Amino acid sequence: MHLILKALTGFAVVLSMSTTAFGQKRGNFPATIKTRDYTLKVDVIAEGLKDPWAIAFIDANHALITEKPGRLRLWSDGKLLPEPVKNIPVVNDDGQGGMLDVAIDPDYRTTGWVYLGYSHVQGDQEKGPAMTRIVRGKIKGGAWSEQQVLFEAKPGDYRHGPVHFGCRIVFNKAGELFFSIGERGNASNAQDITKPNGKVHRINRDGTIPKDNPFVSRKDAYPSIFSFGNRNPQGLAIHPETDEVWSTEHGPQGGDELNWIRPGINYGWPVITYGREYSGRPVGQGITEKEGMEQPVKQWTPSPALCGLDFVMGDPFPKWKNNLLVGALKFQEVKRVVLKGNEYESEEVIVKNLGRVRDVTTGPDGAIYVVLNGPDAVIRLSPQ
């Protein structure tokens, strides 16, 4: 079957759904990686990026890649196109801010919608108080167009400071959109449902609010809030069978968490945590449990700096079906986490020291794609 992606690129690209000829080993990447179950072939599919943050596949041969400084790139038929998409939103790229996540509408072939999450300054300026914002638009003639704002914080809730924006975007089977916002360096806000930061949110794809969101009846609350007490969730994924939401979030010094996200649940930050302040002092009262606050499914101390999360899906890895892929920045690794029901069972590090892992995802072909900072590249892992 052939598709024409003229609207995306500005010129006609005839696409065959047959297997793509991916790039060969280049740079300092190994040719293969040995794991317990598979020898993984390593292919470099994109290089020459600038702080890549996320990748989202349109189909087996086309993907969009965000670059933190404020660019959106198209990967097409095994090549990264030289020109970024024009007219995308202005971002504040100080510190941890910038152009962050990208997601493709579940009905993209019909709708053409692309979703972006980024650090936004009021008035679309480059500097000033910022907050995570979610928009959607279409790419026509190589340019961003028809933008719609789906989530934007109240003006008074924008904050100075370059940390903890979140931000991941995923869709469940009903097509509802989940996204995460970090607590923006103000820990107490994570417990305050009148503030948007430190939360996982749920909205409909057009920005309206699902009627069964847990706080829709509270006039003072953000109606989009799905869970709260989340420090800085930079991994978000939907279980392919149960349709449940999972997240990974950064702790401070220690206490990075894997969480099973459910409506209205308080995940505890900053009241309970297994981490400590960067000075070494306890966080708050220094407690790890409290009634009414959820324990993580798994916590890691010291902090790997978890970032990027997805489930293994598709045919290439039958022994890893429904395992979690957990990326890490500081530890420069991808963990394969085995769940038993909704409980942690075991883990294996399958990628180590190839770069800071910013994103990890299963592609339409079932291969594992890893977005790396440092080498600023995207690699593909498949069974040899």
N, C-alpha and C positions, 0 to 999 in steps of 0.2 A: 504494500500500500504506500502511496506517495502523498506527501503533504507539501504545500507551498507556504513558506514562512516569510513571504515578502513583507508583510506588515511589521514583523519584528526587526528585520535587518535593513529594510530600505531597498533591497534587491531580491530577486527571486532565488530561493534556495530549494532545489528539489531534494527531498529527503526520502531515502529508502529506509524501511524499518528493519532491514537486515543488519547483521552484526557490524559494528563500527570497528575500523582498524585503529586501535588506540596507540598512543605514543610508546616508544621503547624506553628502556632504562636510560636516564640522563643524570647529570650532576652526581651528587653523593648518595643517591638512593640505591638500596640493594636491589638485586634482580628478583630475589624471593625472600620470604619470611617464613620460618618454620614455626608452626603452632602444634598443639596437642593432636589435633584432628586433621589439619590440612597444611600443605605447603602453599603459601599465598604468592601468586605472581604479582609483582609491583609494576604498574604502568603509570607514568606521569602524563596526565591529560591536560594540564594547564600550568604554565609558568609565566614569569614576568608580571605577576600581580603585585598590588600594593596593599598590604595588610588585608587579605581576604577574610571575610567574616562568615559567610554562609553560601550554600549552594542549594538550588531547587531545580529539579528536572521538569522540563515541559513535556518531554518524551524521551525515548531511549537515546536520541542523538542530539538533543538540544537542552541546554540548561542556562540558568541565570546565576551569576555570582556577584555578591556584593563586596565592595572594597570599603573599608572603614572610613577613609578620608572623604567619601561621598560620591562613589561611582557605582554603576550597575553595568556589568559586563555580560555579553552573550557568548557562550561556548557552543559552537555549531560544527557538527560532523568531525569531531576530533580536534578542532582548532579554536583558540580564543580569538575572537574578532578584535582587531586593533582599536576600533573606536568604541568608547562607552556609549550607553544609551543617553540621549540628550534630554535636557530639561527635567531631570529627576529632582526631587525636593532638596532644598538647602538643608545641610546638617551642621550641628555643632560637634566637631570631632575632637574636642579637648578630652584628654585622658581616655576613659573607657567609652566615650560617646562616639557617634558617627552614624554612617549607614550600616545598619545591623542586619536584621533578618529579612529574607525574601521567601515568599510562598506562592504557589500556583493554585488557582481556584480548582476545586474538585471537578467542576464542569468547564474547564478552560476551553475545550474545543468549541463549546457553544458560547461562552460568555467572554473569553479573552481577558478576564481579570487577573492581575498580578498584585500581590499584597506586599507592602514594605513596612518594616518597623525601624524607627530611627530616633535619634535625639534631636528634638525640635525646640527652637527658640521662637517665642512669640514674635509675630511680624515677619517670620521667615528670615530672621537675621542669622549670621554665623556665630555671634557671641551673645552671651547673656544667660539668664536663668533658663534652664532647659528641662524637658521632660520627655519620656518615651511617647511617641505618637504612632498610630497605626492608620495607614491609608491604603487605598487600592487605585489602580489606574490601568491603562492599556498601553501597549507599545505599538505605535504605528509609524512606519517609515523611519524606524530607528530612534524614535523620540517618545518620551513619556507624555501621555495625554489623558483627558477625561478623568482627572483625579477626583476622588471622593474621600473625605476625612471620615474615618470610621470610629476612631477614639482619639480624644484630645482632652487633657486634664484641664480643670478650671484654672484661670489665670493665677489665682493665689496659691496654687499648688505647684507651680514651677519652682525649681530650686537651683541655686548656685551650687557648684561643685561638679567634678568630672567623673564621679563613680556611680556604679550600680544602676545601670539603666535596664537590666534584663538582657536581652529581649528575644523571645522565640515565638513563633507563630505555627500552630498546627490546627488541623481540622478533624473532627470526629466523623463517624459514618453518616450522621444526620446533616453534615455540612456546617455545623456550628464551629466558630472560630475561637480558639483559646490563645491567649498571649500572656506573657509574663513581664512584670516590671519589678526591678530591684527597689530596695528601700531608699535609694539615692543618698546613702550615707547618713540618713536620719533613722536610727534603729527603732525608735518608739513609734514611728509612723506605720511600721509593719503591723502593729496591733490596733491601729485606728482605722475603722472602716469608713470614716469620712475622708480618708486620704487614699489616693490610688496606688501609692508606691508600697512595695513589699507584698505584692499580691499576684495571684494568677487570676486572670479575667476571662469571662466568656461572653461573646456577643454573637449575633447572627452576622452572616456575611455582608449584609447591607448596613451594619452598624446598629441595628435595633437590638433591644435587650430581650433575651429569652424570658418568658413569663415565669419560669420556675427557678430562676437564679435565686440564691439563698437570701439576698438582702434587698430584693426589689420592693418590699413593703416598708423599708426604713427610709423615710424622707431625707435623712441627713447622710445616708450612705451612697457610695458610688454603686449604682445598680448593676454594673458589669462585674463586680467582684464575685469570684467563684470560691477562692480560698484566701487565707491571710496568714500573717506570721511567717512569710517567706523572705529570706534575707536578700538573695540575689540569684534568682533562677536563670541560668544560662543554658539549660537543657530542658527540652519539653518534647514529649513523644506520646503517641496514642498506641495502645496495645492492639495489634492487628486482629485479635480474636475477641477480646473482652470489651474493646472500645473504651477502656479506661485511660485516664490521663496520668502520666508519670513525669517527674521532674528531677533534675539534679540542680543543686544550688551551692554556692560558695559559702563556707563558714568563714569566720575571721582567721585566727591562727589555730587551725584544726577544726573539726566538726563539719567538713563538707558532707552534704546529705543527698541520699536518694529517697524520694518521697512518692507515695501513691496518693495522688491528688483527688480529693472528694469534696463535694459542695458544702460550704459553710465550715469546713474544718480549720482549726487554728493550729499551725505548724510550729508555733512557739517562739520564734525569734522576736525580740532579744531576751525573753524571759527565761527560756531554757535553750541550752546549746552545749555541745561537747567541745566547742572551741574556746579560746581565750582571746583577750585583747592582744593587739600586736606588741604591747608593752610587756605582756606576760601576766598581767593581772586578770582576775576573773571577769567575765562579762556579767554585769548586774549582780545578782545574788550568787552567781556561780553554781546554779543548779542545772541538772540535766533532765529532770522530770517534774511535772506539775499536773494536777488533775485538770482535765478539760483541754489539754494540749497534746498533740499527736507526736509520737515518737517516729523518728525516721526509720524507713525500712532497713537502711544501712547508713552508717556514718564512717568517714575516713579521717583519721588523725595520724600523722600530719596531713595538711591539706594538699591534695593533688591539683587544686584549682580546676574543678570539673567544668567542662564546657562542651556542648554538643551532645545530643542523645538521640538514639533511634533504636528500633527493633530490627533484628535480622528477619528478612522476609524473602520469599522467592525460592527458586529451586537450587541454586549453586551450593548452598550450605545446609543440607538436610540435618546434619548433626547439631546445628546451631539454631534451629527454628525457634523463633520467639525469644531468643536471648537478647539482652540489652547490649548495645554498643555505647560505651561511656568514654567520652573524650576528656583529656586533661591538659591544661596549659602548662603549669609549673612542672609537672612530672613528665611532660611530653610523651603521652601514651594514649592508647586506646585499650580500655578494658572490655572484655567479654564477660558480662555478668549473667549468671544463670539464676532464674527465679523458679521457685516451687510454689505455684499459686501466686499469692501476693507477698511471698517472703523471699528474702535473700538466701541463696544456697551456696554459691561459690563464684569465683572469678578467675580469669586468666588474662594477663597482659599480652595482647597480640601485636601491638605496635609500640616501639620504644625508641626515643631519642632521634626521631626524624624531623622534629620541629614541634612547636607549640600547637596542640590540636585545638582548633577553633570550632570546627564543625565535623560531624560524622553522620553519614546517612546511607541508607540502602537505596541504590538506584533502580530504575525500572527493569534493568537486566538482572537484578538480584545481587550485583557486585557491591562491595563496600567502598564508599568514596570518603576521603579524608581531606579536610581543608586545613592546611598547615601555615602557621605564621613562622617567620624565620627564613625558611626557603621560599615562602610566599608562593605556594604551589598547591595543586590538587592532585592527589594520587588515587588510583583505582586498585583495589585488592580483589583478586579472584582466585579460585582454586587452580593450581597448576595442572 
